[in-house]
Amino acid sequence: MKPVSVLVVGLGNMGMSHARAYRSIKGFKIAGLCTRDIAAREDLRNEFPDVPLFADFAEALSEVKPDAVSINTWPDTHAAFARMALKAGCHIFIEKPLADTVAEAEDIARLAKASGKKLVIGYILRVHPSWIKFVEVGKTLGKPLVMRMNLNQQSSGPQWAVHKHLMNSISPIVDCGVHYVDVMCQVTGARPVSVHAVGARLTSEVHERMYNYGHLHVTFDDGSVGWYEAGWGPMMSETAFFVKDMIGPRGCVSIAMEESKIESSDIDSHTRTSALRLHHALLTPEGRFASPDEVIRMDDEPGHQELCNREQEIFLDAIRHDRDMSAHVADAINSLRIVLAADESVKTGEVVRL
């Protein structure tokens, strides 16, 4: 079959990983690479010597006329670029979040469906074997569930610059929160009913309406509750920056990390696991635990690049086989709704009812 030609816009960490995925997957052909700082990107010329390079997205769309667009730019450009891509008749892979507001996200979903184009959002944990297993085991623990998750990142130098740029349009609990709230929704299969969140501005280097630390609490209609915490910056602690627990009446499952081997700024550590630890709550008549904890080893799990490859294989499959992505898009909008409600709660100090 003819390869799907794809224009990649945004060539930061995720954009570069997705570009490499398109290059390595037989069913894709890179039609062009687009980034505002293209004049300074000698690395792109060296790594992709035969690929057209652009600084302007509209110009790139018009010139290369791709079958698909991969949007990996700053979050506040996502909705506008998605509309431009759909108007040009392109399928879309887009990094999270889909848009700045739920209304915008729903509008893009409607436009994609009406045009018959595929819309795939970058929820990388959904293709990760360890996280798939984490959700699977969590579903065996009974209801209600207590879910505890965080992703604090101690950043400096270029990464702190990236975080500050991100905070021009998005807070830490919104940016990565969609992933972990999505996990909570998957494991409970329940409807979120309320969100409360708090935040703190721990630096004068972000504008006064933004906070670089926050945590949210979400309740579900089955009685389950979830907590997510995220903070960015040079002041963040490297202690307990990685907590991933699910607790139910029958016991708990946790992602166990060897903290001495990772740093919170390491992008691979955001998805990597060493093992899952499954604890059983059942007691003997004497009041002792009936069985020891189980350790489910995850030694051969994929790295960050392989996970990006898997996301793009799903995108290719959706295009080639006309897969119905409605449930995928609805789930993405659902998790976005929760984290945006958390952002509202930080700013108003009120519980937000969903």
Secondary structure, DSSP 8 states (H G I E B T S, - for coil): ---EEEEEE--SHHHHHHHHHHHHSTTEEEEEEE-TTGGG-HHHHHHSTTS-EES-HHHHHHHH--SEEEE-S-GGGHHHHHHHHHHTT-EEEEES-S-SSHHHHHHHHHHHHHHT--EEEE-GGGG-HHHHHHHHHHTTS-SS-EEEEE--EE--HHHHHHHHHHTTT--HHHHTHHHHHHHHHHHH---EEEEEEEEE---TTS-TT--SEEEEEEEETTS-EEEEEEEEETT--SSS---EEEEETTEEEEEE--GGG--TT-GGGGT--SEEEEEE--B-TTSSBSS--EEEE-TT---HHHHHHHHHHHHHHHHHTT---HHHHHHHHHHHHHHHHHHHHHHH-S-EE-
